[in-house]
């Protein structure tokens, strides 16, 4: 568990990220968006990331996320580069989850996640243009991450697995919000919603990382 000081710094940094973006103070936003992730990473390292394949892959995913954050906040449109960085992030999380997986498969859960992925892609499809394939790959990977996180929770009803499952779902919701606002319909405070859900998911991942033995 992250201590109070780290949590307070994390929340303040997140608030400054949102305020900087909302009021177009790019300097504040540029400083505190990557800082928010770096606070989580530093906190995880300070409190000792498990020296296991699971721990190393989770830490890799957290670190690669910072690269994605930087691409996504640049004034020029680096959406594809950001998408690529977060795709690698999700692959790292997938590999981490696989270290805990016992091979069991819940067919109805797999079918449900698969149907959601197809339906969401179909909704975005008319506006994707040349990004059809990258977005299809991205949706497939993040839904695979959600599916595997769910399987971990079904195989062992523990607090750490519940945290991983919750984090994966919240991360997917954040990504869905980005996709909807970009390719379907922007909406008021969509960016704030993205920041809150995205950083909440990463916070949950760190809590889970520190609680898995």
Helices and strands as residue ranges (DSSP letters): H 4-22, H 26-46, H 53-73, H 79-98, H 107-125, G 129-131, H 132-155, H 159-183, H 190-211
